[in-house]
Structures are given as C-alpha cells and as structure tokens.
Amino acid sequence: MPKTKLLLVEDDQSQAALLALEIRRAGFDVEPVKSGEDAVAKLAGTLYDAIVTDLRLGGGMDGLQVLREAKRAQPEAEVLVITGHGSIDSAVDAMKHGAFDYLTKPVQPEELMLVLQKALDHRSLLGEVRRLREEVKGKYSFEGIVYSSPEMGRVLELVRKVAATDATVLIQGESGTGKELIARAIHENSARRTGAFVAINCGALPEGLLESELFGHVKGSFTGADRNKRGLFEEASGGTLFLDEISETTPGLQVKLLRALQEGEVRRVGDNHPVRVSARVVAATNKDLGKLAREGKFREDLFYRLKVFPIDLPPLRVRPTDILPLAEHFLRKARKKMAAKATRFAHEAAGALQSYAWPGNVRELEHAVERALIMASGPTVMAEDLPPEVLPPSLAAPPKAGAPLEEMEKTHILDVLQACKGNQAEAAKKLGIGRNTLWRKLKKYGVDAK
C-alpha cells in the first residue's frame, strides 16, 4: 500500500527540516519545497494527500495563492496553513478558501501531527461518503436497474421524466415487482438526492404507532412517550418519503395524510402546533387503489392526491425477456455474498427459469437463485438445484414411493432452514411465506420452533 504523500511548503530551511523529519517519523512520505512557485510546479505533476504551507513565503507567491492553486489542481487534498501570531486574520481567510485548519508559529511537531492526522481522517471520510454515494447512485440509477424488456423500458422512461419534478408518485404493482427499487431510482435521480430517502411499510404497524412514526409525538402524549420525537415526514424533509403498502392505512390516518400532502405540514401526536415539512411523497401498493376508492375502502380524495403521476409495474410473467438477465445478476450478487462456486446456469436450468410463471415476481426469482446456488455442487447451476416448483413436469424429479406432497414440502422447508443455519426469519423470506406460517409448519413437523 503506497505511503500517504505530503507537500511541505516552507521557506525557513531549519523549520522545514524539523517538520519534514517529524512527518517522515510518522510514516508519511513528504516533499519539502521553498517557494509557492515550486509548490505549484509540484502540484502539476504529483498527487498529494495533504499540503502544509506557510502563509508568508519568500518570492512572489504567498501561502494563500498556494492554497487556491492546490484547491484548483487537487480539490481532494487537505491543506494546512502555518501562520505567525500577527496574521490570524489571514489564517481565517485561508480557511474560508478551503484550508482544513491552521497552526501558529512556533509549530510544535506533536501539534502538527495531531492536526495532520485529523485532516487525513477527514479526507478519508469524505472519500468513503463519495464512494457510498456513487454505489447508491449506481444501484438505483437507470443503468443499475437490470432489464431488457420494452415494458420495463417504458417504466424507466416515466421514472426519468417524473424524477426531474417534485410530483407525488403512486407506484402500483404485484408483490415482489420492485416498487421500492423504482421509488429509490426516482429519489436518486431527482434534485432531492442529497436529502434522505425514508421508507416505511404502512401495513407493518398498528394505526397508533404508524401515526407516531409518520408525524412524531410530544413528550407525555401517551404512555411511554418520554421525549419529543420527530416523525418521518420531518426526517424526510428535503428528501423523499416512501409510503409502501399505502392501501393498508386506516381511514383516520388517511385524513391526516391528506392534510399533510395538501398543506405541507404535520402535527405531532399530542401537539396543537403544526410543523412545516417539505418531503416528496412516493406511495406504493400491490392492490388496485382506484377500485378500493370506488368501493369506499380508501379515501377517494387521497387516492387522487397520490395519483398525480401513476406508474404501473408489470409482473415478471409479462416480461419474460427480463428473467435471465435478472437471474444472472442475482447469481453474481449471491456469489459474492456466499463465496459460492457456480458461475452459470445449465441450459435446462435457464429454460426452467424462463418457463416458470413467477407469482412472487422478482423477489421470488432472487430467492430461487440463492437457493440454487446453495444446492449447486459445481461451477454450473443444474435444473435439479432449482426449487421443485420452478421445474416443469418434464424435469421434476418423480416423487419417492409413498412420499405425499406434504412430505416433499417438509423436505424442502427443512432444506431451506438448514441452508439458513436455523434462521427462521431468513428461511421464511426465502420460502416466500410468513414467519408465523413457517412456525406452524415446523411445529407440525415436530421441529423445535422457538
């Protein structure tokens, strides 16, 4: 691993020698130069992690000019300035122009190394933040969404157009079609991408808790409310609030959601004072929200408020050309996580994947690929490695004599549970069933289902 590289700009030879010695003792590589002009020449040809410069230098260029040139040529490098006691104002001015910190003469080596380490840690942290942002952008940008079908192409064209606005979006699609992925793509390609993306499943909490989560509460508003709490509308202010399974909200909560959307303000539970919020709302449902509204099971005014820009996600069965690209993507993803050997699908396995209807859509496909990777014993995923329900009758293994369907189900469930190392929540997710359902089945099989 290359050493951290520093540029030291100091026209006092004895001071430069002392500082360079301490920097090298700390394990860093340092290049001392005597003038601002020499520093600019070095910056043109060598990359540095940090620059340490005196503000007053002999020659025509001072330390402030070195700082400006460094920030222009190498904006990611941190700059420390050294100043005399009589020029603190100049040091403060340097910080306004991008210096990380300043030190006053005489510079103590211990102080220099402490501030220098802070600067390098700050640079490292900013680099990690940039990397994570690029990773998120790559995952949720249009290029990061795996598809080849014209149906998904049309969906992403809608995403592209609406992302540039602040319009409320309603995403409708069957379970497992990737509604949250589309919601994140809208956020990451919008002007709000530097704000928070906050997601909540509206069907996962009872009304009282959901109201507190969304709108917040004040201390003493209910038993256990021992402090004020900001709601998710406030947390997402300046960003995007994703309301998944919006159809599961109660009529009472729907009234409050409507007010929040119309007026751009919320009231915390137990508080009479409204709080202004600026969260873009993207809602999603696996049900026909229009039908529910017509039947009086969902507020019609809220439905139309949410349906400013509707996006319908097609199920996987109507876009079969996406199945293999997605399966190969999930194979690569799972290989990294599991350190598995298989790198490709056998012809029969690929054919089985393409011919299956995928009622659980993309989520079911991902879990099937993960299960197949666990079962595969070589570099190729064979048809028999896939879940039994995926295989067409021509490839399905004949049932063992006297083995009823229930016995086959039991074997499959126990295999998945073993692959998940006994983690019932993970096993239920891979099987596509609720955890309570898995618990009942294990209890029926006589398996310890704690």
C-alpha positions, -999 to +999 in steps of 0.1 A: +000+000+000+015+034-010+025+058+017+005+089+024+021+117+004+025+153+016+038+185+002+055+209+027+059+245+016+083+264+039+110+289+031+127+286+065+152+258+060+156+249+097+118+248+102+113+228+070+139+202+081+124+198+115+088+194+103+099+171+074+118+149+099+087+145+122+064+138+092+087+111+080+090+096+115+052+093+115+055+071+084+045+096+057+063+105+025+070+143+024+084+166-003+097+199+010+098+229-013+110+265-006+085+286-026+050+289-038+061+287-074+079+254-066+048+241-049+026+249-079+050+231-102+049+200-079+011+201-078+010+199-116+028+166-117+023+148-084-008+138-065-008+146-027-030+136+002-022+169+020-004+201+017+012+220+046+021+256+037+034+287+055+013+317+047+043+341+043+067+328+018+097+344+001+092+352-036+062+364-055+036+338-044+023+336-008+006+307+010-029+319+002-021+316-035-007+281-029-039+272-012-060+284-042-038+266-067-040+234-046-078+235-044-080+241-081-055+214-091-062+188-064-095+196-047-095+164-026-062+172-009-064+188+025-044+220+031-030+231+065-016+266+068+011+279+092+009+315+104+026+339+128+006+353+157+002+386+139-016+372+109-045+352+124-070+371+102-051+358+072-053+323+085-091+326+090-093+340+054-074+309+043-099+286+059-127+304+041-109+295+009-108+258+018-080+252+043-087+224+067-070+242+097-042+265+107-013+263+132+005+293+147+043+296+150+063+283+165+048+250+153+052+221+177+057+188+159+032+170+181+005+196+173+013+193+136+009+155+136-023+157+156-039+182+132-025+165+101-040+131+112-074+148+117-071+163+082-062+129+067-091+112+086-114+139+072-102+133+037-107+095+041-142+100+055-152+123+025-138+097+001-159+070+018-190+092+016-184+098-021-179+061-027-211+052-010-230+079-029-216+065-062-225+030-051-261+041-043-263+061-075-251+031-095-275+007-078-306+029-082-297+048-114-314+037-146-282+020-156-282+000-123-317-015-130-315-048-148-339-052-177-342-059-214-379-058-220-397-029-237-423-030-208-396-020-183-381+004-207-414+023-208-415+023-170-380+038-167-389+065-192-417+075-169-392+074-140-368+096-159-395+122-166-410+123-131-377+123-113-370+158-126-401+171-108-414+172-073-447+155-083-463+129-059-459+094-074-481+063-070-464+030-079-488+001-084-476-035-089-478-070-076-457-080-046-421-086-054-421-064-086-395-040-072-416-010-062-391+003-036-363+000-062-383+023-085-390+047-057-353+049-049-345+054-085-369+084-086-352+098-055-316+092-066-322+109-100-340+139-086-328+173-072-336+158-037-309+130-040-287+147-013-316+146+011-328+115+030-348+086+014-371+074+042-392+043+037-420+028+059-443-002+054-477+012+063-491-023+068-464-033+094-477-011+123-510-006+141-526+028+135-514+045+167-478+035+162-479+044+125-493+078+132-465+084+157-439+072+133-451+094+104-460+126+123-439+123+155-451+130+191-445+152+220-434+141+255-463+128+276-487+124+247-492+087+255-477+061+278-441+056+271-437+090+253-408+101+275-394+126+250-403+146+219-399+126+187-397+138+151-418+119+126-407+105+093-423+134+074-399+157+092-370+133+088-376+132+050-379+170+047-358+180+017-358+144+006-383+116-003-408+097+019-417+063+005-451+050+018-452+013+010-485-006+011-504+027+014-537+007+009-533-007+045-537+027+062-569+033+082-595+060+073-584+081+102-548+081+092-558+088+056-573+121+067-541+131+083-520+120+053-543+141+030-538+172+052-500+167+051-500+164+013-523+194+008-509+218+033-473+207+036-475+205+073-480+179+101-490+179+137-471+157+161-493+134+183-503+154+214-493+188+198-516+216+185-489+234+167-483+225+130-448+218+117-439+227+081-424+199+061-411+196+026-410+158+018-417+145-016-441+115-013-439+083-033-465+058-024-468+022-034-494-006-033-499-041-045-537-035-047-560-017-072-562+016-052-588+030-077-611+000-072-607+003-034-616+040-036-647+033-058-658+007-032-654+031-004-625+012+012-600+040+006-605+078+006-611+089-029-597+124-023-564+109-010-563+085-040-564+114-064-539+133-044-515+104-045-522+096-082-506+128-096-482+106-115-491+069-116-465+042-125-477+006-131-450-020-127-456-050-149-453-085-133-424-107-143-446-131-162-455-105-188-418-095-194-401-129-198-370-114-216-361-099-182-359-133-164-325-145-175-307-111-172-321-108-137-312-143-128-276-138-139-275-106-120-287-123-088-263-151-094-233-127-094-247-109-064-252-140-044-218-155-053-201-125-037-222-129-005-219-167-002-185-172-018-201-199-039-186-217-069-214-217-095-210-190-122-236-200-148-269-218-154-271-250-173-293-249-205-321-269-188-320-246-157-322-215-178-351-229-197-369-238-164-364-202-151-379-188-183-409-211-184-420-206-148-448-180-141-431-164-110-461-155-089-437-139-064-421-119-092-385-106-090-382-112-052-392-149-058-366-152-086-339-138-064-346-162-036-348-191-061-313-182-074-299-180-039-314-214-031-300-229-063-265-215-055-266-232-021-276-265-037-252-264-066-221-285-062-200-274-091-195-244-114-229-248-131-264-244-116-283-275-128-320-278-131-323-300-101-307-273-080-337-250-085-368-251-062-391-280-072-420-257-080-399-239-107-393-271-126-416-281-155-431-317-152-406-330-177-377-321-154-393-325-120-379-355-100-405-382-096-419-384-060-405-411-038-428-441-034-452-434-007-440-398-003-470-375-004-469-338-013-468-328+023-436-349+028-420-331-002-430-298+013-414-307+046-382-318+030-380-286+010-387-264+041-361-282+062-335-280+035-340-242+033-340-238+071-307-258+072-292-236+044-302-205+065-284-220+095-317-222+115-326-185+110-364-188+107-369-152+096-345-156+067-359-190+058-395-177+057-383-149+034-366-173+010-396-196+011-419-167+003-442-174+034-449-156+066-428-163+097-460-174+116-468-199+088-433-213+089-436-216+127-468-236+125-454-259+098-422-266+119-444-273+149-464-297+129-432-314+117-421-318+154-392-294+149-382-270+177-399-238+165-390-213+192 
